[in-house]
């Protein structure tokens, strides 16, 4: 064993052990976040991190009132741009399953988006105008009353 190996494997001194304990205590303090105030009790004591919401927002726990809160929650669901893109693709003739694959969403979600878009559209006004001139063709009535059936195989 060389001199460098002896330096790497020597026992820890008391000063080093104390520093290591202080470092561990500081790492525990890292979870105490310097939030300004708890929204419930308005305490200015540091808040503790308490996991994440299912959307990925950070949760905090107040040390005074023990309540858990999320200061800046992310909205649930998909962004509006994704919904607009799904409706646009549908109007271009793409089927629901392909839209779902392209946008990485469930195809039933795409169906729901298209149905809600359709329901939100204003009712179309159907103006029926009476024609001034009406033309009719007698050919249809002639074919319907023909005595012989066509002989071709088509």
ZATI-997371 format. One record per residue (C-alpha): residue in three letters; y, x, z. Coordinates in pm, whole numbers, padded with zeros to 5 digits. Example, Ala and Ser with C-alpha at 12.3 -4.5 7.8 and 13.67 -1.06 7.14 Angstrom:
BEGIN
  residuo       y       x       z
      ALA  -00450   01230   00780
      SER  -00106   01367   00714
This chain:
BEGIN
  residuo       y       x       z
      UNK   00000   00000   00000
      UNK   00335   00146  -00108
      UNK   00667   00133   00070
      UNK   00788  -00165  -00141
      UNK   00479  -00366  -00042
      UNK   00538  -00287   00324
      UNK   00893  -00424   00297
      UNK   00764  -00746   00141
      UNK   00500  -00810   00405
      UNK   00674  -00706   00727
      UNK   00699  -00966   01005
      UNK   01013  -01176   01043
      UNK   01265  -01072   01307
      UNK   01419  -01316   01554
      UNK   01747  -01317   01365
      UNK   01569  -01404   01041
      UNK   01373  -01682   01215
      UNK   01695  -01831   01355
      UNK   01856  -01818   01010
      UNK   01553  -01986   00857
      UNK   01572  -02268   01116
      UNK   01943  -02309   01046
      UNK   01870  -02325   00675
      UNK   01608  -02597   00735
      UNK   01853  -02795   00950
      UNK   02116  -02761   00679
      UNK   01872  -02890   00417
      UNK   01814  -03197   00633
      UNK   02190  -03240   00654
      UNK   02205  -03237   00275
      UNK   02075  -03594   00287
      UNK   02383  -03695   00486
      UNK   02622  -03780   00208
      UNK   02998  -03769   00246
      UNK   03053  -04132   00148
      UNK   03395  -04252   00250
      UNK   03292  -04569   00437
      UNK   03009  -04815   00478
      UNK   03101  -05140   00295
      UNK   02962  -05351   00583
      UNK   03084  -05192   00907
      UNK   03352  -04964   00752
      UNK   03217  -04667   00947
      UNK   03341  -04326   00837
      UNK   03031  -04144   00966
      UNK   02828  -03969   00691
      UNK   02576  -04193   00518
      UNK   02208  -04105   00460
      UNK   02036  -04124   00121
      UNK   01769  -04394   00123
      UNK   01591  -04382  -00212
      UNK   01673  -04543  -00545
      UNK   01685  -04893  -00685
      UNK   01450  -04985  -00969
      UNK   01731  -04922  -01217
      UNK   01781  -04570  -01083
      UNK   02093  -04614  -00869
      UNK   02111  -04418  -00544
      UNK   02071  -04619  -00221
      UNK   02240  -04518   00104
      UNK   02180  -04612   00467
      UNK   02462  -04639   00719
      UNK   02395  -04451   01043
      UNK   02600  -04699   01246
      UNK   02483  -05045   01134
      UNK   02152  -04929   00973
      UNK   02221  -05131   00657
      UNK   02108  -05011   00317
      UNK   02349  -05049   00026
      UNK   02416  -04926  -00326
      UNK   02779  -04829  -00387
      UNK   02765  -04823  -00770
      UNK   02468  -05035  -00885
      UNK   02355  -05019  -01247
      UNK   02313  -05357  -01417
      UNK   01964  -05494  -01475
      UNK   01837  -05562  -01825
      UNK   01907  -05412  -02163
      UNK   02249  -05316  -02298
      UNK   02430  -05562  -02523
      UNK   02412  -05315  -02812
      UNK   02030  -05331  -02803
      UNK   02039  -05711  -02812
      UNK   02285  -05712  -03102
      UNK   02070  -05462  -03291
      UNK   01762  -05681  -03239
      UNK   01939  -05990  -03374
      UNK   02077  -05790  -03669
      UNK   01728  -05661  -03757
      UNK   01590  -06015  -03732
      UNK   01859  -06147  -03968
      UNK   01767  -05872  -04215
      UNK   01409  -06004  -04220
      UNK   01227  -05769  -03981
      UNK   00953  -05937  -03778
      UNK   00961  -05956  -03397
      UNK   00686  -05705  -03328
      UNK   00840  -05440  -03553
      UNK   01179  -05490  -03388
      UNK   01011  -05448  -03050
      UNK   00848  -05123  -03159
      UNK   01170  -04985  -03306
      UNK   01382  -05069  -03000
      UNK   01107  -05001  -02742
      UNK   01116  -05351  -02595
      UNK   00859  -05627  -02571
      UNK   00842  -05853  -02878
      UNK   00875  -06165  -02660
      UNK   01203  -06026  -02528
      UNK   01324  -06002  -02888
      UNK   01220  -06366  -02947
      UNK   01416  -06472  -02636
      UNK   01726  -06280  -02755
      UNK   01713  -06441  -03100
      UNK   01664  -06790  -02950
      UNK   01957  -06744  -02709
      UNK   02174  -06616  -02996
      UNK   02078  -06921  -03201
      UNK   02154  -07158  -02913
      UNK   02498  -06998  -02867
      UNK   02600  -07056  -03230
      UNK   02837  -07347  -03290
      UNK   02691  -07645  -03471
      UNK   02741  -07618  -03845
      UNK   02943  -07895  -04005
      UNK   02756  -08052  -04291
      UNK   03008  -08213  -04514
      UNK   02849  -08449  -04762
      UNK   03068  -08501  -05061
      UNK   02990  -08771  -05310
      UNK   02945  -08630  -05658
      UNK   03170  -08763  -05928
      UNK   02915  -08717  -06205
      UNK   02541  -08753  -06168
      UNK   02296  -08624  -06429
      UNK   01931  -08725  -06442
      UNK   01643  -08601  -06651
      UNK   01367  -08827  -06783
      UNK   01113  -08547  -06824
      UNK   00980  -08585  -06471
      UNK   00906  -08952  -06518
      UNK   00741  -08878  -06853
      UNK   00506  -08614  -06707
      UNK   00409  -08847  -06425
      UNK   00306  -09124  -06663
      UNK   00129  -08911  -06923
      UNK  -00205  -09058  -07039
      UNK  -00392  -08735  -07112
      UNK  -00435  -08452  -06860
      UNK  -00358  -08098  -06980
      UNK  -00661  -07920  -07134
      UNK  -00563  -07566  -07050
      UNK  -00732  -07393  -06757
      UNK  -00407  -07311  -06585
